[in-house]
Amino acid sequence: MEQSKITNQMIAEFEYELRNDEKSELTVEKYLRDVRRFIAFSSGKLIDKGLVLAYKAELEKEYAVASANSMIASINAFFRFAGWLDLCVKQFKVQRKTFCNEEKELTKAEYVRLCRTAEEQKNERLNPNNDYDCSTYKLSIRGTKPVCCSHHISTKALRELILFTIRTVSKYAITNKEDFVERVRKASVLKQDAAAKEKKRKLNRDKRRFDELDILYKKLYETYALGKITEERFEALSKEYENEQKEIKTVIVEAETEISVYDQDTTNINGFMELIRKYTDLRD
């Protein structure tokens, strides 16, 4: 298809369409933010399928599958709105989760309480010294055709595997700290200290510019009130200031989120390193 270019007018009309469809405020902001992120990636180039595929490849490198798919969904929605159906791309395939969510995992304190309760009540079902059976098989035998087979693993063997994994990761983290930190950083948008510092500097510049626009708007209004500029000129400039502030606000929110994630990663890494140095010989 012919190359295309996204204009501010198109974004405004897209926003109107989203609100007209009664999308929530958060959904509207997310769609617009993702579209602007794509525009930033395009760097003013005319948009064609090759550019969109390059953007998709970039998302795959920088984000988790779920996040990347949500951004692809946003730009696909915009392309459909603009009538650029040929620019729509497929989302990434989501692998079926093998493990449970973190919020469903037992904490150490919960595990200890479970063990003590089992010992006090002499309840073999609660006792950690029994086995874990295949839940897929157990659930499927209720139907007409069993899936999987009846297999199990003892909790003792499982604990040993977990302890071995903890020891292996801890040893690697101590002997290869820089590489370990880099591997953890790969899950973050900001991967290096230099990138984080530059992001913070830009954030400060954007905040200053946001405040400057407030001052400029006040001065503009005073100039208009004194009759030094026409109403048409006042409306054009005020609209320009408002649009710039709106865009900067979106950039500020995104930057603050990325920096917050980076800082949290740093805290988690430092805490983990401190913990494994304290317990260099994990036995239980």
Secondary structure as the mmCIF struct_conf table of DSSP 4:
data_model
#
loop_
_struct_conf.conf_type_id
_struct_conf.id
_struct_conf.beg_label_comp_id
_struct_conf.beg_label_asym_id
_struct_conf.beg_label_seq_id
_struct_conf.end_label_comp_id
_struct_conf.end_label_asym_id
_struct_conf.end_label_seq_id
STRN STRN1 SER A 4 SER A 4
HELX_RH_AL_P HELX_RH_AL_P1 ASN A 8 ASN A 20
TURN_TY1_P TURN_TY1_P1 ASP A 21 GLU A 22
HELX_RH_AL_P HELX_RH_AL_P2 GLU A 25 SER A 42
TURN_TY1_P TURN_TY1_P2 SER A 43 GLY A 44
HELX_LH_PP_P HELX_LH_PP_P1 LYS A 45 LEU A 46
STRN STRN2 ILE A 47 ILE A 47
HELX_RH_AL_P HELX_RH_AL_P3 LYS A 49 GLU A 62
BEND BEND1 TYR A 63 TYR A 63
HELX_RH_AL_P HELX_RH_AL_P4 VAL A 65 ALA A 82
TURN_TY1_P TURN_TY1_P3 GLY A 83 GLY A 83
HELX_RH_3T_P HELX_RH_3T_P1 LEU A 85 LEU A 87
HELX_LH_PP_P HELX_LH_PP_P2 LYS A 90 LYS A 97
BEND BEND2 PHE A 99 PHE A 99
HELX_RH_3T_P HELX_RH_3T_P2 GLU A 102 LYS A 104
BEND BEND3 GLU A 105 GLU A 105
HELX_LH_PP_P HELX_LH_PP_P3 LEU A 106 THR A 107
HELX_RH_AL_P HELX_RH_AL_P5 LYS A 108 GLN A 121
TURN_TY1_P TURN_TY1_P4 LYS A 122 LYS A 122
TURN_TY1_P TURN_TY1_P5 GLU A 124 LEU A 126
TURN_TY1_P TURN_TY1_P6 PRO A 128 ASN A 129
BEND BEND4 ASN A 130 ASN A 130
STRN STRN3 ASP A 131 ASP A 133
HELX_RH_AL_P HELX_RH_AL_P6 SER A 135 SER A 140
TURN_TY1_P TURN_TY1_P7 ILE A 141 ARG A 142
BEND BEND5 GLY A 143 LYS A 145
BEND BEND6 CYS A 148 CYS A 148
STRN STRN4 HIS A 152 SER A 154
HELX_RH_AL_P HELX_RH_AL_P7 THR A 155 THR A 175
TURN_TY1_P TURN_TY1_P8 ASN A 176 ASN A 176
HELX_RH_AL_P HELX_RH_AL_P8 LYS A 177 ARG A 185
TURN_TY1_P TURN_TY1_P9 LYS A 186 ALA A 187
BEND BEND7 SER A 188 VAL A 189
BEND BEND8 GLN A 192 GLN A 192
HELX_RH_AL_P HELX_RH_AL_P9 ASP A 193 ALA A 225
TURN_TY1_P TURN_TY1_P10 LEU A 226 GLY A 227
BEND BEND9 LYS A 228 ILE A 229
HELX_RH_AL_P HELX_RH_AL_P10 GLU A 231 LYS A 278
BEND BEND10 THR A 280 ASP A 281
#
